[in-house]
Amino acid sequence: MKKLSAIAVCVATLYGCASSGSSSKATPLPIKLINSEMAKECTFVGVSSGHVYNAFQYTADNINDARLKAAEEALASGANSAVITSTDVENPGHNVTVHMENYNCSKN
């Protein structure tokens, strides 16, 4: 009976972790993504990065979550726009890092 209870607890824990899912689907980025040509008209603020490791999500969800983290860091630094400079995905897609250059654009 103890083994059955332990297995039930493990399964419930794994299900809870897997069902928590990505927060980025419901949350839009708090900054505007721009390209490098648009950034020429803006003031450079700095760089930011977002990292996610989640083996219970699809690669696309991990990328979206890493973008959200980088964008929130950019917003905290005073930026209102950013250029994504790289997205590093380690196989099989559970480990993702997104790098951004952050800008303050008056014509946002």
C-alpha positions in Angstrom: 0.0 0.0 0.0 2.9 2.4 0.8 4.4 1.8 -2.7 1.1 2.5 -4.3 0.7 5.7 -2.3 4.3 6.8 -3.2 3.6 6.1 -6.9 0.4 8.1 -6.8 2.2 11.1 -5.2 5.0 11.0 -7.8 2.5 10.8 -10.7 0.5 13.7 -9.2 3.6 15.8 -8.8 4.8 15.2 -12.4 1.3 16.0 -13.7 1.2 19.2 -11.7 4.6 20.3 -13.1 3.6 19.4 -16.7 0.3 21.1 -16.5 1.7 24.4 -15.2 2.7 25.1 -18.8 3.9 28.2 -20.4 2.9 31.6 -19.1 3.9 33.4 -22.3 0.9 32.3 -24.4 -1.4 34.5 -22.3 1.1 37.3 -21.7 2.2 39.7 -24.5 5.7 41.1 -24.4 5.8 44.3 -22.4 8.1 46.0 -25.0 8.0 46.3 -28.8 10.2 44.1 -30.9 11.9 46.1 -33.6 14.6 45.4 -36.2 18.1 46.8 -36.4 17.1 49.5 -39.0 14.4 50.8 -36.7 16.9 50.8 -33.8 19.0 53.4 -35.5 16.4 56.1 -34.6 16.4 55.0 -30.9 18.7 55.4 -27.9 20.6 52.3 -26.8 19.8 51.3 -23.2 21.7 48.0 -22.8 21.4 44.3 -23.3 19.2 41.7 -21.6 18.8 37.9 -21.7 16.2 35.4 -20.6 16.9 31.8 -19.9 14.4 28.9 -19.5 15.0 25.2 -18.8 11.7 23.2 -18.8 11.7 19.6 -19.9 7.9 19.5 -19.7 7.2 22.1 -22.5 7.6 22.2 -26.2 10.5 24.1 -27.6 8.3 27.0 -28.9 6.9 27.5 -25.4 10.4 27.6 -23.9 11.4 30.2 -26.5 8.4 32.3 -25.8 9.1 32.2 -22.1 12.7 33.1 -22.5 11.7 36.0 -24.7 9.3 37.2 -22.0 12.0 37.1 -19.4 14.4 39.0 -21.6 11.7 41.6 -22.4 10.8 42.1 -18.7 14.5 42.6 -18.0 14.7 45.2 -20.8 11.6 47.0 -19.5 13.2 47.1 -16.0 16.2 48.8 -17.5 14.1 51.6 -19.0 13.7 50.3 -22.5 10.5 50.3 -24.5 11.8 48.4 -27.5 14.3 45.6 -28.3 16.0 43.8 -31.1 16.4 40.0 -30.6 20.1 39.3 -31.3 20.1 35.6 -30.7 18.0 32.6 -29.6 20.1 29.7 -28.4 18.3 26.4 -28.2 20.1 23.3 -26.8 18.8 20.0 -28.2 16.1 18.8 -27.6 14.7 22.3 -26.9 14.4 22.2 -23.1 17.2 24.7 -22.5 16.7 28.1 -24.2 18.4 31.5 -23.9 17.3 34.7 -25.7 19.5 37.8 -26.0 18.2 41.3 -26.8 19.6 44.7 -27.4 17.4 47.2 -25.6 16.4 50.7 -26.8 14.3 53.6 -25.8 12.4 54.8 -28.9 10.4 58.0 -28.7 8.3 57.1 -31.7 7.2 53.8 -30.2 
